[in-house]
Amino acid sequence: MYALVYISEADQLFEPSTLQALADNANRRNRLLSITGFLTYKEGQFLQYLEGGEKAVNDLMNTIQNDPRHTVIKVIKIPGQPQRYLNGWHMRYLSGLDLKSVSLDDLLAGTLNKLDSKIYSEEKVLQLVQRILIRFSRYFEDNPQAFFPPL
Ligand SMILES: Cc1cc2nc3c(=O)[nH]c(=O)nc-3n(C[C@H](O)[C@H](O)[C@H](O)COP(=O)(O)O)c2cc1C
């Protein structure tokens, strides 16, 4: 399994409905590519996590990077990803409310800040992302109905 996470700055205003539409389209495309992941948006910054085959994920990352609606700031490849964490989540938009329900909003805000700053090591950021993934996959196993059903 190959995985990466990136952050980007939005170059336009994204309303919740625009974000949901973006994720719905991504979900449809990613399903065909066996890619899973999540997308979050906070104060003009995206954090997206993608997992799947190496070529599929890198090709998609290239497409996303060329999207004029945002500017990618940093891409971090996650080394030695042991498993697919987000089975069935081809692209889930996680709203602030979703993140709050798993007490992840503070964690995510911290991750965004650390990704944005040059001070923190990639290793620290990876640890945080790993914590997010594990927290999500556990929570989702315990509460399969917690979020809206997969599309
Ligand atoms: C923040 C962000 C995340 C995106 N995530 C995905 C994604 O996971 N999968 C996908 O197919 N497109 C995603 N897109 C859209 C692609 O960049 C691109 O617009 C889409 O694949 C359609 O490309 P095309 O119109 O050139 O065919 C994302 C766009 C943005 C701005």
The ligand as an ORCA input file, in Angstrom:
! r2SCAN-3c Opt
* xyz 0 1
  C      -8.364     19.933     -3.008
  C      -8.689     19.096     -4.205
  C      -8.735     17.717     -4.072
  C      -9.045     16.907     -5.173
  N      -9.088     15.556     -5.014
  C      -9.364     14.775     -6.089
  C      -9.396     13.351     -5.958
  O      -9.186     12.770     -4.883
  N      -9.704     12.627     -7.075
  C      -9.960     13.204     -8.292
  O     -10.220     12.502     -9.253
  N      -9.929     14.547     -8.413
  C      -9.646     15.335     -7.365
  N      -9.626     16.702     -7.509
  C      -9.980     17.267     -8.826
  C      -8.840     17.178     -9.811
  O      -7.862     18.146     -9.509
  C      -9.372     17.378    -11.226
  O     -10.091     18.566    -11.302
  C     -10.291     16.256    -11.611
  O      -9.618     15.038    -11.541
  C     -10.838     16.438    -13.017
  O      -9.789     16.622    -13.903
  P     -10.101     16.910    -15.457
  O     -11.219     17.902    -15.451
  O      -8.803     17.421    -15.983
  O     -10.491     15.588    -16.025
  C      -9.312     17.511     -6.425
  C      -9.249     18.889     -6.543
  C      -8.939     19.705     -5.451
  C      -8.904     21.186     -5.597
*
